[in-house]
Amino acid sequence: MAKPVSLPTVGRRHAALGPLLLCMVVLAAGLALKLGHVHGSGPFEDPDVSDVRILYVQRQLNVGATPYLDYRPYHPGEPPKQLPPGATQSAGWVEYPVGIGAAMWAAAQPAHDADQFLAITAIGLSAAALLTVLL
């Protein structure tokens, strides 16, 4: 009877590096495409690049709104509900899954402008992509 053939330990370790390196190349390419658009324009001036900077302002994360929790739909005949200072009725409205809303909120906490929000979001989602490939 023939013995089963298995990859040596080193071969398995190197086989796992392929997808990780490919993920890193794709992330680096995405970063290279975005770098020219991060600085110098307002969040609404170049919406084709990314909606992340726009979301920071439109969803009012820049004034402290919490996704989902601060959303106050308008109901005629009811008094307006309390909102964060500087926020409007659409504060906290997010069409994404709850996990993404939580990531948006977490990225907005240390950010002081849309560029910082984009950078923090990119770092966090890149780490999540690499972790996903490793698992």
Secondary structure, DSSP 4 states (H G I P E B T S, - for coil): -PPPP---HHHHHHHHHHHHHHHHHHHHHHHHHHHHHHSSS-TTT-TTT-SHHHHHHHTTGGGTPPTTTT-----TTSPPPP--TT--TTTT---S-HHHHHHHHHHHTT-SSHHHHHHHHHHHHHHHHHHHHH-
